């Protein structure tokens, strides 16, 4: 076999593997259940209320919260859909603010603040 043919086969195989890896990396995955993730929308008024509650009560000093904006970020939005589906929440009942914590889904400010109060010792 000629060197150029071998090189072409290796290059094409590498290209296919690279494309496969990139496609897999861009697919949302269910986050680890040991994380606390707050999904929010940047223009959501209820999210702003929750943000104020978190700041006023210094929740971030007591609870590690990862925040993910979903209105303008398609990857975060897809992840939110995946998480909500894992909790058997129908697509027409998915809205923000939404929290994924300890493998559970919390929808709406009241459920989230109740959870955060207990975790922060308030």
N, C-alpha and C positions, 0 to 999 in steps of 0.2 A: 504494500500500500504506500502510496506516495505521501510525503510529508504534508503537502497542501491539503490532501483529502482528509488526513487525520486531524489536521488543524481545524478544518471546516466542521467536522463532526464534533470535536470538543467545543468549539465556539458556539455552535447551534445548541448543543446540550446545555452549556452554561447559560445561554440566553433564556432557554425555557425554564431552567431552575430559578434564575433571577426573577423572571416574570411571576412564577408561582410564589416565590417568597414575598415579593412586593404585594401581590394580591392578598395573601394571607395576612400580612401585616396591616393592611388597610381595613380589614373586617373587624367590627367591634367584637370584643370578647366580654363575657360576664366577669365583672370585677371580683376580686377576692372578697369573701364575706367578712373579713376582719377590717375592712376599710369602712369609713363613714364618708359617703359621697353625697353632696348636695347639688342637685341639678336645678338650674334656674334659667330664667329668661332675662335678658338685659333691659327689657322694657316692661317687665311684669310687675304690677303694683304690689301684689301679695309677696313677691320675692323681695321687694324693697322693704316692706314691713318686717319680714323675717330677718333681712340683713341688719336692720336697725336693732331688732331684738338681740341678735347675736353680738353686735357691737356694744350695746348698752349693758348687757349682762356678762361681757368679757368671756363668752363661751369658748372662743378660740384659744384662750389661755388654759382651758380645762379639757377640751375635746378637740382631737385632731380631725379637721374637716377638710376634705378635698372638694373644691368647687368646680363645677363644669357648666359652662354656658351652652344652652341648647338651641336658641333661636338662630344664631349666626354660625354655629359650628355643626356641620352635618355629621361628623364622626361622633360627637357627644350626643347628638340627637338620636342617632342610630343606637348608641349604647344605652340610652335611656329607654328606648323601645324594647331592646333586648332584656334589660333588667326588669322592666314592668311586666313583660311577657312571662319571665321566670317566676313572677309572683302571681301569675294568673290574672293580671289586670288587663281588661279588654282595651283595645286601642282607643276607643272613644272615652275612656276614663283616665287617660294619661294626661296629666297637666303638671305645671310647676307652680309652687315649689314642690320638689319631690326629693326624698332622701332614701338612700340605700344604706342600711346599717345592720350589721350582724346578720346578714342574709335576709333581712326583712325590708319591705317597701313601705314607706310612709308618704302619704299624699296629702298635701295641704299644710298650711301653717300651724294649725292647732295640733295635729298629730306630731309634727316635727318639733314644736316647742315643748310638748309634753315629754318626748323622748330626750331632748337636749337638757331639759330641767333635771331629769333623773340622772343623766350621765354627768352633768356638771355639779350635782349636789345642791341644786337650788330648791 
